[in-house]
Amino acid sequence: MFFAPPNATQPDEEPADQRPAETTMSNFVKVAALTDVPAGTSKLVEVSQVRVALFNLDGEIYAIEDVCTHDGGPLVEGTIVNGCQVRCPRHGARFDIRTGAALSFPAFEATNTYAVQIKDGAVWIEQPV
């Protein structure tokens, strides 16, 4: 029979060094004022030479790379459909704005997404790598 020492971690507890790291503002870049992206609209920003499309879906801001993975079309110029999708203006491929997932042909690869934080009326996004 094995007895754990009194300071051992219980099976349902995670050791402190294995808990997920919290996101800090140091990983984020201020890209716009919240008022620059009214509900139902999009805005193009560039961070570290990466074009990022901001979308406001009913007051929630999302950030995806501004590139259709089919042929590089500008998603920021696309139409928001079904409440949470953007249709590429070139060939009609659709992407989930919340996850970046490709939802229809001719695209089959997801586009990158970036975490968003709102602080003091400003939009901050995760630094693209």
Summary of the structure (lengths in Angstrom):
residues: 129
radius of gyration: 19.4
end to end distance: 49.9
largest distance: 67.6
contacts: 344
relative contact order: 0.20
helix: 9%
strand: 36%
